[in-house]
Amino acid sequence: LQLKMVVTQSFLRALLAAAAPTRLGGPTLPSSVGKGAGDPSRIEVVCADVDGTLLMPSHQVSERTVRLLVSLSTPHTLTPTRRVSDTGTSQVYDNNPTSRNRRIGRIVQVGDFAARSGVSIVAYNGDRIRCAQRDEWTDIFVKTNDATPEPAGSWSAIADSLVHKLILLAEPARVLELRPELTKLLAGSASITQAMPQMLEVLPLDASKGAGVSQMLNELGVSPDNVFAIGDAENDIEMLQLAGVSVAMGNAPSTVQHVAQYVTATNAEDGAAEALEQFVLSL
């Protein structure tokens, strides 16, 4: 059995491709009310979220999890994550020249919405995170070891670049207030999701972790039935729905737990390591 490890988001910004045979443990984690469980003995690909899953609340990876990841990824090759998470049209709005004005207008529109609402906003531009000006909210990405936000001076300067994702940042209660307003404003022209309570993400309609993993599986020639996925947030739902074996973190909201087949412990309790040990490795 060839086991491949895929870490989504920005963890090492890489795919970890493993060639070590793996013997699976039994499905002993508490069951959720999601779809019927797949066959853990047929897992070929492992897909793991990072923030809230592999990372503890301190934004560190536990020694136990590191040991498991190393055992999954030796020998390994590194490939930029964007190859998995981007689907060819993964700017926030279509980069086709015929729709260039609409794309720029929409990005400016979201920026104007953030300004009117008094919240911060950043744009993902390749490996870069850009903003009009840095503040305590944009610097969250510095604390979480992402790229340091680059101030562009004005939002219009950002709108003319290739943007993969927009994130509005505010207190969780404010994010909940703004979400229906932004949904109405975008009117189906983009997807809105959340990875963290203080972040509201704007993505192209065809972009999700599920879509990215599906593209990767097509390239690898692996069936979704042979995938193990674990995550904790709304933006993990499509990935969990795709996977033959899916696990939600104990710290995940109920909407995510109900999509998954199993629920593990929280990220503070090494839930990801527990799930990897149960389903992927017998240590």
Salt bridges, closest charged atoms under 4 A:
ASP49 OD1 - LYS209 NZ 2.79
ASP86 OD2 - HIS164 ND1 3.42
ASP127 OD1 - ARG82 NH1 2.40
ASP139 OD1 - ARG134 NE 2.85
GLU150 OE1 - ARG128 NH2 2.83
ASP160 OD1 - ARG100 NH2 2.58
GLU177 OE1 - ARG174 NH1 2.99
GLU201 OE1 - LYS165 NZ 3.96
GLU219 OE1 - ARG83 NH2 2.59
GLU234 OE2 - ARG179 NH2 2.63
ASP236 OD1 - LYS209 NZ 2.52
ASP270 OD2 - ARG64 NH1 3.94
GLU277 OE1 - ARG64 NH2 2.57
